[in-house]
Amino acid sequence: MLGEFVNHNDDMKPIYTWLDGDGGKMVFAIVGGDQERKSYKIFVESDLGRAYYEAGKINLLDPREVEVEIARIRQEHATLKSNDIHIIALARLGKAEVLVSADRALHADFKTIIGGSIYKDRTHRHLLTSNLCSKK
């Protein structure tokens, strides 16, 4: 849902409010397929992405660590419903508790592997609490 996020979709407004507050933080890495890498790079280098990074709102992970985590997940989970294993790896490394996504297959993998909650639209704003990416 990076496109919806960057385009200020109405369902993403609570995400911005949360990020602009004290506890909001997202996990990020420039990984995935070529198109995803390009989108992530554009976001991180945008004014918005840079502002969030400088404010400590983006936990930018090393892509090499993400690749290692992807291999671990593949060993532990022979079959996945989605083709977004890199997102699951990011969530696990970043200790994310909420996934912002409209992808049902990814939801299933996130629930199985991470066990967190899914933010699909603004009706899920109650999921946005402080320190979602820093549980111990």
Secondary structure, DSSP 8 states (H G I E B T S, - for coil): -HHHHHTT-GGGHHHHHHHHSSS--EEE-S-SSHHHHHHHHHHHHSHHHHHHHHTT-EEE--HHHHHHHHHHHHHH-S--SSS-HHHHHHHHHHT--EEE---HHHHHHHHHHT--EEE-SGGGGGG--TTTT---
